[in-house]
Amino acid sequence: MSTTAQGQTGGRPGDGGPETVPSLDELRGRVAAARQQPAYGHDAVIACDRLVRIFSSDGVEVQALQGLDLTVAKGDLMALVGASGSGKSTLLQILAGLDVPTAGKATVAGRDLMAMGAKERLAYRREVVGFVWQQTARNLMPFLTGRQNVALPMQLSGGRGRALKRQRGERAGELLDLLGVGHCGDRRPQQMSGGEQQRVAIAVALANEPSVVLADEPTGELDSETGAQIFEAFRTVNRELGATVVIVTHDLMVAGEVRRTVAVRDGRASSEVLRRLATDEHGEESLEEREYAMLDRAGRIQLPRQFLEALGMEHRVGVSLEPDHVGVWPEQQQDPAADGADLDERTD
Ligand SMILES: Nc1ncnc2c1ncn2[C@@H]1O[C@H](COP(=O)(O)OP(=O)(O)OP(=O)(O)O)[C@@H](O)[C@H]1O
């Protein structure tokens, strides 16, 4: 068999078939093609690449994020769920520009969150992201009316003059109308219900047309009916304005109403549920739901905890590549697809 890289066809002894040896030009072509591959998350509005956040207090280190990978496309409406302490709020604070990751990479609308200076960070928080907190009182200035609250971020982002002031007032009114709280335009927060305050807060978050709206437990202080209305408000701004929305929630019922739900476990994205409307042959529409395990860039997946418990999997598992899937077995169990005789020989 020839060993020169000249594009020849050879064959390995015993393999029974010819083997193509790539030419030098082909190899160069492959390297160039690999270099031209778009960067991870290049078309996503949010791209987190092996994100790590370690907190240290009293000599104890907590790894809140342990190499989290996540991409969010423009126009997505996504819920982040997970047990308490899994790292959801830490992730949201980083995306909001309120905290900085320890390692890894995070970009939002092309801004590198690791590399921003104080001035850029301030502009980022005002213009690139909008944030809705759980505490209704934290979202709004108590001494301003609904309309003034919505106009404030626009005012802070610059521009003086009557015409601009009028435009801001008009935009504030339009956003309040879209969210069904036009009647709160002249009311102060204490004259609004909790649900109205949160809808005004969504209008505030949208004021500067941010690339992403982030919300941390926005329904946490509300009863379930009002909470459902708030989710409906997020759906409205996603549908009508094309806003990209990421919501942290504990409410699985509500999380089930968005297109995409990502579960965070131990500081990593572990699984994802995607939903879409499917139409059957009679024209009947139904919601199709499919759960996926997340595969990170190093090829790691987190198996659902209930799968591990059901099969007693720990530390090590057997894996095998099948034509259309990968099999995973408990260490002590034989791969049913493997050749039994082969295993017998190995264990003898
Ligand atoms: N400022 C901090 N200092 C030290 N540890 C922190 C800090 N913030 C978060 N942590 C720790 O990081 C881990 C992740 O916390 P995080 O608040 O992100 O979780 P979460 O999933 O949002 O939880 P919850 O649903 O209860 O809000 C937890 O163990 C938490 O105690």
The ligand as a MOL file (V3000), in Angstrom:
LIG
                    3D

  0  0  0     0  0            999 V3000
M  V30 BEGIN CTAB
M  V30 COUNTS 31 33 0 0 0
M  V30 BEGIN ATOM
M  V30 1 N -23.3150 35.6490 45.6200 0
M  V30 2 C -23.1580 34.3640 45.9160 0
M  V30 3 N -22.2220 33.9700 46.7920 0
M  V30 4 C -22.0430 32.6580 47.0800 0
M  V30 5 N -22.7740 31.6530 46.5480 0
M  V30 6 C -23.7250 31.9890 45.6680 0
M  V30 7 C -23.9900 33.3500 45.3000 0
M  V30 8 N -25.0110 33.3720 44.4140 0
M  V30 9 C -25.3820 32.0890 44.2100 0
M  V30 10 N -24.6120 31.2660 44.9780 0
M  V30 11 C -24.6980 29.8030 45.0060 0
M  V30 12 O -24.6300 29.3250 43.6620 0
M  V30 13 C -25.5220 28.2260 43.4780 0
M  V30 14 C -26.5140 28.5560 42.3730 0
M  V30 15 O -27.3720 29.5900 42.8270 0
M  V30 16 P -28.5240 30.2370 41.9350 0
M  V30 17 O -29.1390 31.3450 42.7130 0
M  V30 18 O -27.9840 30.5630 40.5950 0
M  V30 19 O -29.5270 29.0180 41.7900 0
M  V30 20 P -31.0340 28.9990 41.2590 0
M  V30 21 O -31.1330 27.8160 40.3740 0
M  V30 22 O -31.3880 30.3150 40.6840 0
M  V30 23 O -31.8260 28.7610 42.5950 0
M  V30 24 P -33.3020 29.2970 43.0250 0
M  V30 25 O -34.2600 28.5940 42.1150 0
M  V30 26 O -33.4250 28.8780 44.4390 0
M  V30 27 O -33.2910 30.7890 42.8340 0
M  V30 28 C -26.1830 27.9800 44.8260 0
M  V30 29 O -25.4620 26.9530 45.4850 0
M  V30 30 C -26.0200 29.2960 45.5480 0
M  V30 31 O -25.9560 29.1070 46.9390 0
M  V30 END ATOM
M  V30 BEGIN BOND
M  V30 1 1 1 2
M  V30 2 1 2 3
M  V30 3 2 2 7
M  V30 4 2 3 4
M  V30 5 1 4 5
M  V30 6 2 5 6
M  V30 7 1 6 7
M  V30 8 1 6 10
M  V30 9 1 7 8
M  V30 10 2 8 9
M  V30 11 1 9 10
M  V30 12 1 10 11
M  V30 13 1 11 12
M  V30 14 1 11 30
M  V30 15 1 12 13
M  V30 16 1 13 14
M  V30 17 1 13 28
M  V30 18 1 14 15
M  V30 19 1 15 16
M  V30 20 2 16 17
M  V30 21 1 16 18
M  V30 22 1 16 19
M  V30 23 1 19 20
M  V30 24 2 20 21
M  V30 25 1 20 22
M  V30 26 1 20 23
M  V30 27 1 23 24
M  V30 28 2 24 25
M  V30 29 1 24 26
M  V30 30 1 24 27
M  V30 31 1 28 29
M  V30 32 1 28 30
M  V30 33 1 30 31
M  V30 END BOND
M  V30 END CTAB
M  END
